[in-house]
């Protein structure tokens, strides 16, 4: 059931310390609550390491500066950026961060932007300067941004100019969403005195990478838990390289001639790996695009001659029917993650393209994919086997391994793992040195892992993680709502959709108009993808004798397992 155990190891850090702001280090979980980190020959790194330098400058120093690193479209034309050009841009941004914005190693930088050249370069520059990147989804509203900014005590931001409005609300003194820690912001892809491009003028093309330790925090990636309160997952410089040196190396097996593309945002670790770090690690290139539909993603593959695509099952289901309209002869590999992959989707995609899907299980806490299989190793119904470098097992409530064929909790460990930012929920995710991602699985005697269900109340819709209680809290603020319960309902296109059971206040008429008003309200208050696509008006919600909402009853109703009112 488990892969051969890598050698247990610890990271050795040099005595010199360049971190000035120790906020992140001081808020790591107590060492006793860390998972057991295990390293092998693939994931043994020097004590001093800067991930951005390893991903970009390394290739320039090796004489590969003329190779294409990033491809993107501007005004209908495909433009390319070489590794040398990317290194120069990253260096100039790093100078702005350190000189103009007066940031010091260990400071946190909020990153806001879609998948474009400047967002990628800002992420790399943040790491190169010894700062900590806090990337955020472009669709987040000011209320959601405030949770992230306050939790990480973010002092600076690099933001796409088109996303300025929400961030402005976080800078408005006295406003509802004011963030006192946020002192300085530069906007990219814009003009004017606050534009990052304005500050870049005249900056040197070289910047000496900060002499960071391999176990210095470089990334705080936020994930929303079942309570709706964001959890910041803290990752080190070595973790960025480890995610590149296991799943890609042993399962995906890309080459420097590959062209990556896909939909996951750089703010998600799924996108950060597949859209940026994986290709840069091996000297390949990535085709970045800001807004993609199934049709435009197929066109991007055709136009850029992409060879590897990353997206969620929702896209693959729709692309399968459109594929015959495009020249996809360049495409060799496709990776699915973010939600369970139905076998019908796998088969439809294979029938349309001839490509066997590479399914993967990962998580923000683990950085990236740790269970997956590709090509001839794919087994019907299974996510795959443990990626070399990781260990996994199925355990019972007492954390004891269960026999093959038994359903239980998935436990995993390896060179990456959960370290929440100052969060008591660390004790729930890590037990006895193992990470517990919150999924129930079954493993067979050959070591293939079969997904059963989520162990929490997270709704996974079209690859997005949505916390039901957060949507409930938003609906409850509407004057028409007396109480509500939110769960995931099965959906053939999106895997799940957000479904709300709503008890209206006296005098409010149920019907399409009220339903639309509630949906529009949620879209305005939080990220639009979180809104309830289905709303059922009910007289009362199912509760225990102590008044606790019985979510399992709502899930049964949503799944059609029980008729009538709750």
LUMSELUM-917314 format. One record per residue (C-alpha): x, y, z; residue in one letter. Coordinates in steps of 0.05 Angstrom, whole numbers, padded with zeros to 5 digits, always signed. Last residue first. Layout:
<atoms>
XYZa
...
</atoms>
This chain:
<atoms>
-00714+00371+00111x
-00772+00375+00060x
-00789+00316+00018x
-00747+00261-00012x
-00682+00229+00009x
-00623+00204-00031x
-00631+00259-00083x
-00558+00280-00075x
-00579+00348-00050x
-00626+00316+00000x
-00573+00270+00026x
-00524+00328+00031x
-00576+00367+00070x
-00585+00310+00118x
-00509+00303+00126x
-00506+00376+00144x
-00546+00367+00207x
-00544+00438+00235x
-00531+00438+00310x
-00589+00461+00353x
-00575+00418+00414x
-00631+00371+00396x
-00599+00363+00327x
-00619+00405+00268x
-00653+00396+00201x
-00669+00464+00170x
-00739+00494+00169x
-00793+00518+00121x
-00751+00507+00058x
-00731+00549-00002x
-00682+00512-00048x
-00626+00550-00080x
-00582+00522-00136x
-00523+00558-00167x
-00502+00582-00098x
-00448+00635-00108x
-00375+00615-00096x
-00351+00629-00167x
-00369+00702-00157x
-00315+00714-00104x
-00350+00745-00043x
-00400+00801-00030x
-00423+00820-00100x
-00432+00748-00123x
-00468+00731-00059x
-00518+00787-00070x
-00530+00767-00142x
-00548+00697-00119x
-00595+00723-00066x
-00631+00769-00115x
-00637+00713-00166x
-00671+00667-00115x
-00717+00723-00092x
-00739+00735-00163x
-00745+00661-00179x
-00792+00646-00121x
-00801+00650-00047x
-00840+00710-00022x
-00812+00748+00038x
-00864+00765+00090x
-00833+00726+00146x
-00758+00715+00137x
-00736+00662+00088x
-00708+00594+00106x
-00655+00577+00054x
-00625+00511+00032x
-00565+00529-00010x
-00531+00487-00063x
-00460+00501-00088x
-00445+00458-00148x
-00408+00392-00152x
-00371+00353-00205x
-00377+00414-00251x
-00412+00384-00312x
-00449+00324-00284x
-00469+00359-00220x
-00473+00329-00150x
-00496+00379-00097x
-00447+00410-00049x
-00474+00438+00016x
-00500+00504+00044x
-00549+00512+00102x
-00592+00573+00114x
-00625+00617+00165x
-00672+00677+00167x
-00654+00704+00099x
-00689+00765+00068x
-00643+00817+00099x
-00581+00786+00069x
-00525+00777+00120x
-00544+00704+00128x
-00527+00692+00055x
-00455+00712+00067x
-00447+00669+00129x
-00476+00610+00091x
-00427+00620+00034x
-00370+00619+00084x
-00400+00557+00117x
-00399+00519+00051x
-00325+00528+00039x
-00310+00530-00035x
-00250+00496-00068x
-00250+00510-00142x
-00235+00454-00192x
-00302+00459-00228x
-00337+00456-00160x
-00304+00425-00100x
-00347+00436-00038x
-00310+00429+00027x
-00351+00400+00084x
-00300+00351+00109x
-00278+00279+00096x
-00282+00285+00021x
-00302+00221-00014x
-00280+00154-00041x
-00217+00163-00082x
-00182+00098-00103x
-00107+00091-00091x
-00066+00039-00128x
-00013+00004-00086x
-00017-00064-00119x
-00056-00095-00061x
-00111-00043-00069x
-00118+00024-00034x
-00183+00055-00011x
-00191+00129+00002x
-00224+00179+00048x
-00200+00250+00041x
-00181+00302+00093x
-00109+00315+00073x
-00082+00279+00135x
-00007+00293+00138x
+00033+00242+00178x
+00082+00255+00235x
+00038+00222+00287x
-00020+00267+00268x
-00018+00328+00222x
-00080+00361+00194x
-00120+00366+00259x
-00062+00392+00301x
-00048+00446+00249x
-00119+00471+00259x
-00092+00513+00316x
-00066+00564+00265x
-00005+00609+00269x
+00011+00600+00195x
-00001+00528+00178x
+00057+00480+00165x
+00032+00421+00125x
+00079+00379+00084x
+00135+00373+00034x
+00194+00324+00031x
+00149+00264+00043x
+00088+00244+00083x
+00018+00219+00069x
-00044+00194+00106x
-00109+00178+00071x
-00167+00161+00118x
-00203+00095+00111x
-00236+00046+00064x
-00209-00024+00065x
-00188-00059+00000x
-00117-00070+00024x
-00113-00079+00099x
-00116-00019+00147x
-00056+00019+00175x
-00066+00046+00246x
-00078+00121+00255x
-00128+00107+00312x
-00186+00131+00268x
-00165+00081+00215x
-00108+00089+00165x
-00096+00084+00091x
-00023+00094+00073x
+00022+00141+00035x
+00097+00152+00026x
+00127+00205-00019x
+00193+00208-00058x
+00165+00167-00115x
+00093+00189-00129x
+00045+00143-00094x
+00001+00105-00142x
-00057+00128-00185x
-00123+00164-00181x
-00157+00097-00190x
-00222+00082-00227x
-00188+00047-00285x
-00113+00036-00273x
-00062+00082-00306x
+00008+00054-00309x
+00007+00049-00385x
+00005+00125-00391x
+00008+00163-00325x
-00002+00151-00251x
-00014+00199-00194x
-00010+00209-00118x
+00034+00264-00089x
+00013+00324-00131x
+00029+00394-00106x
+00047+00438-00046x
+00028+00388+00008x
-00014+00439+00046x
-00042+00466-00019x
-00064+00397-00040x
-00047+00341-00087x
-00082+00283-00121x
-00067+00272-00195x
-00099+00244-00257x
-00056+00235-00320x
-00106+00227-00376x
-00091+00177-00432x
-00086+00215-00497x
-00119+00190-00561x
-00150+00259-00570x
-00226+00251-00575x
-00231+00179-00550x
-00181+00194-00494x
-00220+00255-00473x
-00286+00217-00472x
-00253+00160-00434x
-00225+00204-00379x
-00291+00242-00374x
-00330+00178-00366x
-00280+00154-00314x
-00299+00214-00271x
-00238+00254-00247x
-00247+00277-00175x
-00230+00350-00164x
-00170+00397-00169x
-00129+00354-00215x
-00124+00332-00287x
-00060+00329-00327x
-00056+00322-00403x
+00003+00297-00443x
+00025+00295-00516x
-00008+00355-00550x
+00026+00376-00616x
-00027+00342-00659x
-00083+00383-00627x
-00107+00416-00691x
-00176+00440-00672x
-00249+00427-00689x
-00245+00353-00670x
-00230+00375-00597x
-00297+00409-00585x
-00334+00350-00553x
-00274+00330-00511x
-00262+00403-00491x
-00326+00404-00450x
-00310+00344-00407x
-00236+00365-00404x
-00256+00433-00377x
-00297+00405-00320x
-00244+00353-00306x
-00196+00408-00284x
-00137+00436-00323x
-00064+00425-00340x
-00040+00417-00412x
+00026+00390-00440x
+00051+00394-00512x
+00031+00464-00533x
+00036+00481-00607x
+00025+00555-00588x
-00034+00563-00636x
-00065+00494-00628x
-00058+00490-00553x
-00083+00562-00547x
-00143+00545-00592x
-00160+00486-00546x
-00156+00533-00486x
-00200+00582-00524x
-00255+00530-00533x
-00254+00504-00462x
-00256+00576-00438x
-00194+00615-00418x
-00180+00681-00386x
-00110+00705-00372x
-00065+00664-00417x
+00005+00639-00404x
+00042+00592-00451x
+00099+00559-00412x
+00169+00542-00433x
+00221+00488-00418x
+00287+00498-00381x
+00276+00440-00334x
+00257+00478-00271x
+00223+00533-00311x
+00172+00485-00340x
+00152+00457-00272x
+00154+00524-00236x
+00107+00564-00280x
+00040+00538-00305x
+00041+00468-00275x
+00072+00485-00208x
+00041+00553-00194x
-00024+00528-00225x
-00033+00470-00176x
-00004+00514-00121x
-00062+00561-00133x
-00047+00636-00140x
-00014+00620-00207x
-00085+00606-00232x
-00103+00538-00260x
-00123+00542-00334x
-00072+00507-00377x
-00007+00510-00416x
+00062+00477-00419x
+00108+00476-00479x
+00157+00418-00479x
+00227+00423-00510x
+00263+00421-00443x
+00232+00353-00429x
+00173+00329-00389x
+00170+00264-00349x
+00098+00270-00322x
+00106+00214-00271x
+00176+00210-00243x
+00207+00278-00258x
+00143+00319-00259x
+00115+00288-00195x
+00182+00289-00158x
+00232+00345-00174x
+00186+00403-00187x
+00148+00397-00121x
+00215+00390-00086x
+00241+00455-00118x
+00186+00497-00088x
+00191+00459-00022x
+00266+00476-00016x
+00249+00551-00017x
+00202+00538+00042x
+00126+00534+00044x
+00077+00562+00094x
+00003+00544+00086x
-00042+00602+00107x
-00110+00579+00129x
-00169+00622+00110x
-00231+00622+00156x
-00289+00593+00117x
-00301+00542+00172x
-00292+00485+00123x
-00223+00508+00105x
-00203+00561+00054x
-00132+00556+00027x
-00079+00608+00029x
-00009+00599+00000x
+00045+00632+00041x
+00109+00627+00001x
+00183+00639+00012x
+00194+00612+00082x
+00267+00599+00097x
+00284+00526+00099x
+00332+00525+00040x
+00366+00586+00070x
+00365+00652+00034x
+00424+00690+00005x
+00383+00742-00030x
+00394+00738-00105x
+00443+00788-00132x
+00404+00832-00180x
+00419+00843-00254x
+00382+00882-00307x
+00393+00947-00270x
+00334+00995-00259x
+00327+01053-00306x
+00253+01048-00316x
+00225+00995-00270x
+00188+01046-00226x
+00145+01067-00285x
+00131+00994-00302x
+00107+00984-00230x
+00054+01036-00241x
+00041+01083-00182x
+00064+01145-00220x
+00021+01131-00281x
+00011+01072-00327x
-00015+01001-00321x
+00003+00928-00331x
+00031+00929-00261x
+00006+00966-00200x
+00052+00982-00141x
+00026+00982-00070x
+00054+01007-00004x
+00031+01008+00068x
-00014+00948+00079x
-00010+00935+00155x
-00071+00978+00171x
-00118+00936+00128x
-00184+00973+00117x
-00243+00928+00098x
-00299+00968+00131x
-00267+01034+00114x
-00235+01080+00165x
-00171+01086+00124x
-00184+01063+00053x
-00126+01017+00035x
-00166+00952+00035x
-00219+00984-00008x
-00165+01003-00058x
-00149+00929-00064x
-00218+00915-00091x
-00214+00971-00143x
-00143+00957-00166x
-00155+00892-00202x
-00145+00920-00272x
-00080+00951-00250x
-00051+00882-00235x
-00026+00883-00164x
+00041+00882-00129x
+00028+00889-00055x
+00064+00911+00008x
+00058+00905+00084x
+00022+00838+00092x
+00007+00820+00164x
-00003+00747+00142x
-00071+00741+00177x
-00090+00814+00164x
-00074+00811+00090x
-00109+00744+00080x
-00173+00762+00118x
-00173+00831+00085x
-00169+00800+00016x
-00234+00763+00030x
-00271+00826+00048x
-00239+00864-00010x
-00265+00813-00060x
-00227+00754-00089x
-00234+00742-00164x
-00160+00750-00181x
-00141+00693-00133x
-00086+00712-00085x
-00010+00703-00082x
+00026+00715-00016x
+00099+00715-00035x
+00151+00720+00021x
+00212+00764+00010x
+00284+00743-00001x
+00293+00788-00061x
+00294+00729-00109x
+00229+00703-00078x
+00192+00768-00092x
+00223+00773-00161x
+00197+00704-00180x
+00126+00721-00160x
+00131+00789-00194x
+00156+00756-00258x
+00097+00708-00261x
+00046+00763-00248x
+00081+00806-00300x
+00080+00753-00354x
+00006+00736-00346x
-00037+00687-00308x
-00085+00734-00273x
-00062+00783-00221x
-00055+00800-00148x
+00008+00786-00108x
+00011+00806-00034x
+00083+00815-00011x
+00105+00791+00059x
+00169+00817+00091x
+00220+00763+00108x
+00279+00795+00075x
+00271+00871+00074x
+00225+00917+00035x
+00241+00990+00022x
+00188+00998-00032x
+00234+01037-00079x
+00299+01001-00064x
+00282+00930-00044x
+00218+00917-00082x
+00239+00962-00140x
+00306+00926-00146x
+00270+00859-00146x
+00226+00883-00203x
+00289+00899-00244x
+00318+00830-00228x
+00255+00794-00250x
+00255+00832-00316x
+00328+00816-00329x
+00319+00742-00312x
+00258+00740-00358x
+00297+00770-00415x
+00354+00720-00406x
+00304+00662-00400x
+00272+00685-00465x
+00205+00719-00470x
+00161+00702-00530x
+00104+00740-00562x
+00044+00710-00599x
+00004+00764-00634x
-00070+00781-00625x
-00056+00847-00590x
-00010+00812-00541x
-00008+00737-00532x
+00038+00699-00486x
+00098+00653-00486x
+00145+00647-00428x
+00214+00615-00421x
+00241+00613-00492x
+00314+00592-00496x
+00365+00647-00509x
+00390+00646-00437x
+00412+00574-00441x
+00487+00586-00428x
+00488+00551-00361x
+00488+00617-00324x
+00423+00636-00360x
+00392+00569-00340x
+00411+00577-00267x
+00385+00648-00266x
+00313+00624-00277x
+00288+00568-00233x
+00348+00560-00186x
+00353+00636-00175x
+00279+00638-00160x
+00286+00581-00110x
+00340+00614-00069x
+00382+00561-00033x
+00432+00559+00023x
+00433+00492+00060x
+00443+00454-00005x
+00387+00409-00029x
+00368+00336-00021x
+00302+00324-00056x
+00317+00276-00113x
+00368+00235-00072x
+00316+00224-00018x
+00282+00266+00035x
+00232+00253+00090x
+00196+00306+00130x
+00158+00282+00190x
+00097+00326+00196x
+00104+00386+00242x
+00064+00388+00306x
+00123+00374+00352x
+00161+00430+00317x
+00110+00481+00344x
+00074+00511+00284x
+00109+00567+00246x
+00091+00635+00271x
+00159+00661+00292x
+00189+00640+00225x
+00136+00678+00188x
+00144+00743+00227x
+00221+00740+00228x
+00231+00804+00189x
+00307+00810+00178x
+00321+00742+00147x
+00393+00740+00121x
+00417+00689+00172x
+00487+00659+00173x
+00494+00595+00212x
+00480+00552+00152x
+00417+00510+00152x
+00416+00435+00153x
+00349+00406+00131x
+00330+00341+00166x
+00327+00271+00139x
+00287+00208+00138x
+00308+00163+00081x
+00254+00149+00031x
+00205+00094+00049x
+00185+00047-00007x
+00116+00065-00031x
+00057+00047+00013x
+00000+00000+00000x
</atoms>
